[in-house]
Amino acid sequence: MPGGRTAGGSVCEAGRLRPTSADYRMTENVKTWFEDGSYPADLGVKIVAADDAQSRLFLPYEERNTMFGLVHGGALASLVPISAHAISRDPSRAVTKPLRTVSMHVGYVRAARKAVTVETRALRRVRELGFFETLITDVDGNAVAHASSTVSEAGPDSAPAAFPPLTDLPEGERAGVAPSDDAEGGGAGAIRAATAASPFLSRRQLRLLGMRRGAVEMAMDAAATNLDGNGATHEGAVLTLIDAAGATCPWTVVPPSPGASGATIALSAQVLGPLPRAGLVARAVVRARDARICWTDVAIVDGASRITHAFGTVVYRFSEKSWS
């Protein structure tokens, strides 16, 4: 990104937004909306500043947001819609309908071992759509993730009434099998142990429902810490479910080895409509893999009705030791 000034007045240097003091005007309405959300509050996200052009958030490094000592990728992905919605909720926008992220993509540059800052700017608005760019850096200024997102301000009337249920899929595509230790790459017990060991995932109340080679089903309860200020499931919680299921699924096809590890290097997601206050289920299927990378598709469905609410793709990379 060449040096210059954005529409909001901030200086862009070496691809990083560097806001000036004149760029932001904090409003009590935005601050109140932000703090009403149970999910952002549970993460401990702080809103530093926001107007109708850009926002800056801060996520402190706390154990509750980590897995194996690193900030969980789901927590980082959650910051993308949280920061974009903070811009859209500026009073000058006069948006009162529920917002939804119809598309987003986040690329992870490095692991976060410290507090992070989130800087988002509005690139363009066309009718009910807003297009945003987000840069997440650690407190030392190192790039952690870069994301783009598209947010709809149209509200629930723009969403279809229903989506194909999971049970309409061919039998070979379903992951709803009893948890077992038979899948190559390790058993359900190891997956449950890893999930329980993550403070961040434990707070989301995730649990493994079933697995087979190349497929996983994982559930998330409608706990208060997964909801927004209106009592619906927060988009950040859905992104966490996509990331968790998408990063777990590759381990059903790779034989384990001592010291094996891996990481999500990219996540894409689309939210299809208003999210319910209900337990959700992630169905993850490995679609392709090479010597180091797995591509996993994830569908998010209502645990009771099996109506589809979101789709995602997780790109997961194994360390060399995982393939030894």
N, C-alpha and C positions, 0 to 999 in steps of 0.2 A: 504494500500500500504506500504510495508516494506521500511525502510530507505535504501538509496543507491544513485547511480548516474544514470541519464538517458543517452541515447545515445548522447544527446546534451551537457552533462556535468553538468547539474543542479542537486542540491541536493534535494532529495525527503524526506520530513520529515512530518510524521503524515498525509500522503495523500496530502500534499500541495507542489506544485512546489516552490522551493526557488532558483531562478536563481542566479548564481554568475556573477561577472563582465565580465568574459571571455565567458559567454554563448552567448551573443548577439553581432551582428555587425549591426548597423543601416546602411541602404543603402538609398540613395536619391531616387532610382527607386521605392522602396517599399513605401516610404513616399509620393512620388508624386502620385502613383496609389491610395493610400488610401485617400488622400485629394481630389482627383478628384470626388469621389463618392458623389452625392448630398444627398443620404439618410444618410450615416454615418456622413457627415458634419452637417446635420440638427440635428442629435442626440447630436453632440458635442463630439463624441468619439475622444480620443487622442491616437495615437500610440506611445508607450514608446520605444519599441524595437521589432525587428523581424529579424529572419534569416530563414534558410531552415529547422530548427528543432523546433523552438518555437517562441512564440510571447507574448507580454504583452501590453494590452490596458488599458485605463483609461476612465471611464464614469463619468463625474462630476454630482453631484446631482443638477438638474435644473427642474424647474416647468414644462417646456415643455415636459418632459419625464415621467410625473406622472399621476396617477389617484388616487383621494382621498388621496393625499399626499405621496403615495408610488410610487417607480419606476415601471412603467407598465411592466407586464410580457412579452409583445411583444417586448419591448425595450431590456429586458434582453436576450430573445431568439435570437434577432438580433445579439447580440455580438458573438454568436457561429460561424456562417458562416463568419462574418467579420474578426474574429481573425484567423480562419483556412485559409481563402483566403489570408491573409497577409503573412502566411508562404509559401503557394503555389506560391505566386507571387515573392518570392525572386529570384533575377537574376540568381542564381546558378541553379534554376530549369528550366529556359528558357521556361516558360509557357507563351504562347501568346494567346491561345484560351480562350473563355469564360469558367469560372469555374461554376460548379453547385453542390449543395449539394444534393446528391441522397438519403441520409438518415441521420436523426439526432434524438436524443432524449435528452430532458433536464428535469431534476427533480429539483423542486424548494424547497429549504430547509427552507428558511425563507424570509419574506418580506424585501425589501431594502429601508431603510429610509435615506441612506447616499450615497455618491459617492462609486463606485465599481471599483475593479480591475479585469481584465480578463487575465488569464494565460492559454495558449493553447500549447500543444506539439504534435508533430507528433509521432504516435506510430509505424506506418509501412506504406510502400508504395509497392503496387503490381500493376505492369503495369501502367494503367492510374489512379488508385485509391489511394487516401491517407486517412489514418485513424487517427483521431485526438481525443484528450481528452481535455476538457475545465473545468476549475474551476473558478467560479466567487465568489469573496469575497467582503465584504464591507471594508471601510477604517480602521475599527477596527480589521480586520482579521477574522471576522465571516463568515462562509460559507453561501452563498446565493443560489447558484445553481451549479449543476454538469451536464456536458453534454458529449455525444459522437457524433461524426459526421463522415460521409464518403463523400469525395469530389472527383468528377470526373474531370480529366484534358482533357478529350477526345474532348470537344467542342461540337457544335450542331450536328455534323454528327452522333453522337451516339444516338440521340433521335429519336423516331418514328415520322412519319410525322403528325399523327393526333391521337386523342383519342376519345372515345365515347362521344357524346354530352350529355348534361344534359337532353335534351328532350327525350332521349332514355330510361330513367328510368321509371318504372311504376308510374302511376298517384299518388298512395298512398305514394310514396317516395319523391315527389316534395315539396319544401318549397315555391314555387313561388306563394304565395297567397297575396291578398291585406292586408296591415298592418291593424290590428284591435286590439281592446281591449278585445277580447273575450277569448283569450288563458288563461287557468288557470295559475296563477302566476303573472298576471299583464299585462298591455297593452303596445302597441308600444310607446305611449307617454313617459312612464317611461324609456323605453330602450333608446329612443332618448335623453332624458334629461341626463341620466347617461353618454352617449357617448359624448354629448356636454360639459359636466362638466369636462371631462378628457382632459387636455392640450395635452397630447400625441396623443390620438385618434383624436382629432380635427385637429391636424396638418397632420394626414394621410388622412383627408377628407373622413371618413367613414360615411355611411348612411344606415339605415335600409330600405330594400326593401319590405320584407314581413315576416310574422310569423304565425304559428299555433302551437297548442300543440305539443311540441317535435321537432319543426323544425323552422329554421330561415334562411333568405337570407339577406346578407349584402354586400354592394358594396364599392369599393375603387377606387377613381379616379387616373388617371395617372398624378398626380401632380408632379412638379419638385422635391419636397422633398421626393417623393417615388421612385425616379429613381437612377440608378447607373451612373458611369462616362461615360458609353457608350449609355445612353439614354433608357435603358431597365428598367423594374421594378426591384428594388433591392430585393434580397431574404429576407432581413430583413423585408421589408414591407409586403411580402407575409406571413411571420411567424406572424407578427402582426395581419393580417387579419384572419389567422387561430385561433389565440388565442382569438381575440375579438369575433368572431362568436361562437367559441366553448365554451367560458365562458358565453356568453349571452343566448345560447340555453337552458341550464338547468333551467333558470328562467321562462321558459314557462310551466314547469311541476310542479313547487313547489309553493304552496300558499305563498304569501308574509306575513311577520309579522314585527312588529316594531323592528328595530335593526338587521334585517336579513343581513347576509353577507356571503361571500364565497371567494374562491381563487383557481386559477389553481395550481395544485400540480405536473402536468407532461404534457409535450407536445412532441409529435412525429410528424415528417414531412418528406415527400419525394417530391423533385422537379423533375418532369418528363422530363423536357427539357428546352431549352432556354426560358426565360421569355420575353413577349412582352412589348412594350410601349403601353399599352392599359388599359382601365378600367377593373378591375377584380371583380368577384362576388364570395362570399363564400356561399356555401350551407352546413348548419350544421344540423345534425340529431342526436338526443339522441338515442343511441343504447342499453344502459342498465343503470340501477341505483339501488342503495340499499338505506338504511336509511340515508346515508350521502354523497354518492359519485355518480356522473354522468359521464358516458363515452360517449363522443360525437365525431362522425366522421365528418370531414369537407372536402369538395371538393372545389378546387379553379378553376374557369373556366373563360375564356375570356367573357367579358360582351356582346360582339357582336356575335362571332362565337359559343360560348358555348363549345369550345375546352377545355379539362381539362389540367391544367398545374401543379397542385400539389394536394397532399392528406395530411391530418393530422388527428391526434386523440388528443383530449384534455381531461384530467382527472381533474374534478372539484369537490371540496369538500365544502359542506355547513357548516356553523357554526351551533351550536346546536339551536340557536335562530331561525334559518330559518325553523326548523321543529317543533317548538312549536305550 
